[in-house]
Amino acid sequence: MKKSTTQMTKIELLEVITEKNQIIADLNAKIDELEGMAISSSAKALDADSSRLLSLMNQRIKALEEQINDA
């Protein structure tokens, strides 16, 4: 059976506080990690011409890679 906070000893309360502080620290670290991922993944949408150019470049790179692998 779980005790209420009024029934806990000081040591038990300190243990709970320590446990909760660790959880908060872990969550803050996760938030920092996710914020870093969001910043690194921010991308700008391309207009149609840029998109076509990028697609052509990717096709050309793939063709060159296949030539190198076949050689």
TORZA-586707 format. One record per residue (C-alpha): z, y, x; chain. Coordinates in steps of 0.5 Angstrom, whole numbers. Layout:
N
     pz     py     px  fivex
      Z      Y      X      A
...
// end
This chain:
71
     pz     py     px  fivex
      0      0      0      A
     -2      7      3      A
      4     12      3      A
      3     19      1      A
      4     24      6      A
     11     26      4      A
     13     19      5      A
     10     19     12      A
     14     20     19      A
     12     25     23      A
      9     20     28      A
      5     17     22      A
      3     24     20      A
      1     26     28      A
     -3     19     28      A
     -7     21     22      A
     -8     28     24      A
    -11     25     31      A
    -15     20     27      A
    -18     26     23      A
    -19     31     29      A
    -23     25     32      A
    -28     24     26      A
    -29     32     26      A
    -31     32     33      A
    -36     26     32      A
    -39     29     26      A
    -39     36     30      A
    -43     32     36      A
    -48     29     31      A
    -49     36     27      A
    -51     39     34      A
    -55     33     36      A
    -59     34     29      A
    -60     41     30      A
    -63     40     37      A
    -68     35     34      A
    -69     40     28      A
    -71     45     34      A
    -75     41     38      A
    -79     38     32      A
    -81     45     29      A
    -88     45     29      A
    -93     50     26      A
    -99     48     21      A
   -106     48     24      A
   -111     52     21      A
   -118     48     19      A
   -121     49     25      A
   -116     48     30      A
   -114     41     26      A
   -122     39     27      A
   -121     41     35      A
   -115     37     36      A
   -118     31     32      A
   -124     32     36      A
   -120     32     43      A
   -116     26     41      A
   -122     22     39      A
   -125     24     46      A
   -118     22     50      A
   -118     16     46      A
   -125     14     48      A
   -124     16     56      A
   -118     12     56      A
   -122      6     53      A
   -127      7     58      A
   -121      7     64      A
   -118      1     61      A
   -125     -3     61      A
   -127     -1     68      A
// end
